[in-house]
Amino acid sequence: MISVAALQMPHSSAGDQAAVRQMLREVLVGREDPEGFFAMCVSILGHQETRSQFLSIIKPLSTANIRLHSVLSSIYQEYFSKTEDDELELALALSLLEMKDQQISTPNQLPPHPGVGGNASCVLRNSNAKSQENGCTQQEDVPGREKSAFVAQSMSGSKENFQENQTYKSTYAEVVDNKSHGTSQPLYVPDSSTSFSMPNTASVSGQVMKEGDLNLSKKPRCSKNRRQRRKAAAQQIRHHLFYFGSGETLDSVITLLLSDVLSWVHLSFLSLFGVLRRRRVQGSPLLWGELALSCFCASLERIGSHLIFLKASGEGNEDGSSLHTLKTLIKETGAQTVMANALYEPWLKERDDVVFSALHKEGVECKMFHSYCLRDPFSVSTEGVGLRGIGSVSHFMNCCRQNPGASIGVPLDPPVSLPSPTCWPQGVPLDMLGLARMPRRKDGTIIDWAENIRKSWDFSEDGAHARLEAFLHDGVYRYEKESGRADAPNTSCLSPYLHFGQLSPRWLLWDAKGARCRPPKFQRKLAWRDLAYWQLTLFPDLPWESLRPPYKALRWSTDCRHLKAWQKGKTGYPLVDAAMRQLWLTGWMNNYMRHVVASFLIAYLHLPWQEGYRWFQDTLVDADVAIDAMMWQNGGMCGLDHWNFVMHPVDAAMTCDPYGSYVRKWCPELADLPDELIHKPWKCPASMLRRAGVVFGQTYPERIVTNLEEQRSKSLQDVALVRKQFQQYVDKRSGCDLVPLPKRLVSEALGVSHWDGAVVTEGKQFLLPVITRMEFKHQLEDPDADAASNPYNAVLKGYVSRKRDETIAFLNETDFTASVMYEGARRQERLERDYRRMEGLPPAPSNRGRARRTPTAKDKFSVVPGASLRGESSGERVSKGQTVEKLEENERNKAQAAISAAI
Ligand SMILES: Cc1cc2nc3c(=O)[nH]c(=O)nc-3n(C[C@H](O)[C@H](O)[C@H](O)COP(=O)(O)OP(=O)(O)OC[C@H]3O[C@@H](n4cnc5c(N)ncnc54)[C@H](O)[C@@H]3O)c2cc1C
């Protein structure tokens, strides 16, 4: 192993050198790819310096790792042999500059709010705070209560506030009544006191601010580290809120954002191989992070406080550098208490545990609070519920009901002031973090890919509340029935604010329940969010590896042209293109459109779901490692709750853009086509195209694939192939896929700790049958059949009748996925009716759609995946499985499990 520290970078700054060295270490241990490393050098050192220094930087590799050296050299040669024109052309294409004259408005048509917002993140606090003055709340009844009293008082504000909160809490518990289960038990709501509530409160400029990582308000402060621990490039913004104190109360508070070296990695999207890989790694979320931090700084200034930015530095790995920086700060400020909000990504939790335990050993009191999710994902348990239907939101909510754990808690008023230390520690300016750095051309000019994103959003907490208000006054009334509409602002558009902690889920849930219209579907969305984090804690490889083993071997396309066309919104399918352009220009698209573009990428282009995940990570302003990964796994057919539907790239418009106005907005070159043909311009007569000024290949791209049915058939056949190849992962009885269970779930299911002789042995794999598309089960029997002849064909064609709309709206009250299941079942019914008519058979008994949701002995495809645990080696049922089954037959869960199992 060579010594990275020995590398020479004569003309760069020490910080740059450290960043490059750090990244090279990552390459050497295989956590970073050479391409990502090179791009980082270009970003950090600049073109000139990279050109002159790169070869000497990598020179030590020429003896220590010849292969890597030659890969890096060829990347260098290729990059610097490109002409400026190539790059410019790419930049233009990628920025979709042909649309620059268009007025791009915000995703949900709210008037744009120029200016800034802010977020922030961490707070350092010193002891002896005047608790009444600021609003931190610690309602936990813990032994250290006295010590944390400063927090409790400062956050929850007055006693009256607290009482009001209690009342609110009981109202909340009633409201969260789970309608679909006819039980008065609070849905997904724990009962007793809040598990935290840090410096909440504060009425800043007359605004009630709510809890969030980057806000002053009602909630836990601190951070949510979003790090993408992926091999190509690890990026993160990390913020921590620290409270430093020396007594029973705090006398000062310092808000701190701690960022690590890799956060400044900056990939030029022009850089590599002439192929647009990404806007930049995590470009959009980092941009949001910077703008939101700047707003948060302003909010703190208004109440006489500051936000300090620090870069983690010091020797050692990333834990080491965070720890070193914190220790230095603690020494400087004399702090005795450090508090931070919990991060749930397993690898970040691990790091924080290490840091906190080291600080603890040195006598620093450390406290971690929960804020990002409604439930701490590490505390969710399947006990009493079992594993049947795992992955579905219904199953997850059942688990939360059965094992309520700590209370979700109530939002608190934001602080009106924060006690200041006598001397503020020295930080670095926000722009030094380099979060929203724009790439430069070789001539030094900046390519501002974020112009439209900045116009589209207000990045401040005020912006979050304005959107919430707007939604509660308008969109919320259409949410149940029409949240799929892309042409209307029917969803909340709050995801980036939630992601960056500018709005807490607790507050959102609270407000949604207080609204006159309380759509259960909307409330369940927050459970989806928590579900994603629960899955990530169970399967830390969720963002990279297919959960269903056979699907790792799926044959995927490697067609870069298709990928680029999809990314740039140039597939020739107007609905897909409109959504991808909206994503590029605003950093957002609604949930329905995310399903449409994901289905297109996977089922019709056969590109791996990881490509979609990566692109979303780079371009979504709400890019979230857990949610994104869970959804792409589900879309990629390998998640726990894989989609039982495929969105058709044309017909889905019947639901989401029936009049073509969404396409007209984002693909203006098609604006003059009539409503009925705008989603399929290739069907227009030549004269109509002429009149509308559409020339395929010039003004609008040709379709990159034309044989949709064939493409789908291929996709199905590929799935059948791997399921055949890896039969050990297919349950013979039900035809369902089998997923290896993480030990934590096995223990819960077997009740290992209490159960005689039940030992989950190291290395033994337990397999669980999971929800599996019916069309896959059928295809297994006839692997070469085409998609059209598969009676369970999952392609959704859009909703077409009012009656169906109403039924779907009703089912949406239960779950979005339930509605698409319904549609699938109806389609199946139609097919069967036609078949029977043609064959002269008597009509089938009715009510098949719903019946499919429950297992019947007659229809093997309806068999509900049970939680029969099998030892892989023996293939035999584990005797303890009977106990598991017993648990699962628990009456309280039966109805829910049936629905869960079907979706
Ligand atoms: C392929 C794919 C990738 C996705 N990637 C992300 C992502 O990176 N980050 C992200 O926040 N959401 C992601 N989603 C989920 C969802 O599309 C967005 O949360 C939603 O579109 C945000 O818009 P909204 O705030 O108007 O949502 P609303 O419908 O108003 O919902 C309110 C909030 O609930 C949460 N929520 C809604 N739907 C989901 C869901 N399916 N899973 C988890 N939480 C949900 C979000 O925090 C959202 O802000 C993805 C969905 C798909 C299909």
The ligand as a MOL file (V3000), in Angstrom:
LIG
                    3D

  0  0  0     0  0            999 V3000
M  V30 BEGIN CTAB
M  V30 COUNTS 53 58 0 0 0
M  V30 BEGIN ATOM
M  V30 1 C -38.6540 6.2680 -8.0820 0
M  V30 2 C -39.0110 7.1740 -6.9070 0
M  V30 3 C -38.0000 7.8390 -6.2290 0
M  V30 4 C -38.3250 8.6830 -5.1440 0
M  V30 5 N -37.3190 9.3430 -4.5070 0
M  V30 6 C -37.6170 10.1640 -3.4610 0
M  V30 7 C -36.6010 10.8870 -2.7960 0
M  V30 8 O -35.4110 10.7870 -3.1130 0
M  V30 9 N -36.9560 11.7070 -1.7720 0
M  V30 10 C -38.2600 11.8440 -1.3890 0
M  V30 11 O -38.5320 12.6160 -0.4610 0
M  V30 12 N -39.2290 11.1440 -1.9960 0
M  V30 13 C -38.9660 10.3220 -3.0130 0
M  V30 14 N -39.9660 9.6260 -3.6330 0
M  V30 15 C -41.3130 9.6350 -3.0340 0
M  V30 16 C -42.2640 10.6990 -3.5470 0
M  V30 17 O -42.2930 10.6950 -4.9260 0
M  V30 18 C -41.9230 12.1050 -3.0600 0
M  V30 19 O -41.7630 12.1050 -1.6710 0
M  V30 20 C -43.0610 13.0530 -3.3930 0
M  V30 21 O -43.2800 13.0780 -4.7660 0
M  V30 22 C -42.7270 14.4460 -2.8860 0
M  V30 23 O -43.7210 15.3370 -3.2740 0
M  V30 24 P -44.7140 15.9740 -2.2330 0
M  V30 25 O -43.9490 16.6050 -1.1180 0
M  V30 26 O -45.6380 16.8420 -2.9890 0
M  V30 27 O -45.4480 14.6900 -1.6980 0
M  V30 28 P -46.8350 14.5320 -0.9380 0
M  V30 29 O -47.6470 13.5910 -1.7290 0
M  V30 30 O -47.4210 15.8490 -0.6170 0
M  V30 31 O -46.4220 13.7620 0.3940 0
M  V30 32 C -46.0040 14.4250 1.5960 0
M  V30 33 C -44.6770 13.8860 2.0420 0
M  V30 34 O -44.7490 12.4930 2.3020 0
M  V30 35 C -43.5220 11.8750 1.9520 0
M  V30 36 N -43.7660 10.8880 0.8730 0
M  V30 37 C -44.6530 10.9770 -0.1320 0
M  V30 38 N -44.6130 9.8640 -0.8930 0
M  V30 39 C -43.6790 9.0750 -0.3440 0
M  V30 40 C -43.1690 7.7870 -0.6740 0
M  V30 41 N -43.6280 7.0690 -1.6950 0
M  V30 42 N -42.1940 7.2670 0.0860 0
M  V30 43 C -41.7110 7.9420 1.1570 0
M  V30 44 N -42.1610 9.1680 1.5250 0
M  V30 45 C -43.1290 9.7220 0.7790 0
M  V30 46 C -42.6070 12.9500 1.4030 0
M  V30 47 O -41.7610 13.3780 2.4360 0
M  V30 48 C -43.5980 14.0250 1.0020 0
M  V30 49 O -43.0450 15.3210 1.0230 0
M  V30 50 C -39.6740 8.8010 -4.7320 0
M  V30 51 C -40.6670 8.1230 -5.4290 0
M  V30 52 C -40.3460 7.3240 -6.5090 0
M  V30 53 C -41.4350 6.6160 -7.2480 0
M  V30 END ATOM
M  V30 BEGIN BOND
M  V30 1 1 1 2
M  V30 2 1 2 3
M  V30 3 2 2 52
M  V30 4 2 3 4
M  V30 5 1 4 5
M  V30 6 1 4 50
M  V30 7 2 5 6
M  V30 8 1 6 7
M  V30 9 1 6 13
M  V30 10 2 7 8
M  V30 11 1 7 9
M  V30 12 1 9 10
M  V30 13 2 10 11
M  V30 14 1 10 12
M  V30 15 2 12 13
M  V30 16 1 13 14
M  V30 17 1 14 15
M  V30 18 1 14 50
M  V30 19 1 15 16
M  V30 20 1 16 17
M  V30 21 1 16 18
M  V30 22 1 18 19
M  V30 23 1 18 20
M  V30 24 1 20 21
M  V30 25 1 20 22
M  V30 26 1 22 23
M  V30 27 1 23 24
M  V30 28 2 24 25
M  V30 29 1 24 26
M  V30 30 1 24 27
M  V30 31 1 27 28
M  V30 32 2 28 29
M  V30 33 1 28 30
M  V30 34 1 28 31
M  V30 35 1 31 32
M  V30 36 1 32 33
M  V30 37 1 33 34
M  V30 38 1 33 48
M  V30 39 1 34 35
M  V30 40 1 35 36
M  V30 41 1 35 46
M  V30 42 1 36 37
M  V30 43 1 36 45
M  V30 44 2 37 38
M  V30 45 1 38 39
M  V30 46 1 39 40
M  V30 47 2 39 45
M  V30 48 1 40 41
M  V30 49 2 40 42
M  V30 50 1 42 43
M  V30 51 2 43 44
M  V30 52 1 44 45
M  V30 53 1 46 47
M  V30 54 1 46 48
M  V30 55 1 48 49
M  V30 56 2 50 51
M  V30 57 1 51 52
M  V30 58 1 52 53
M  V30 END BOND
M  V30 END CTAB
M  END
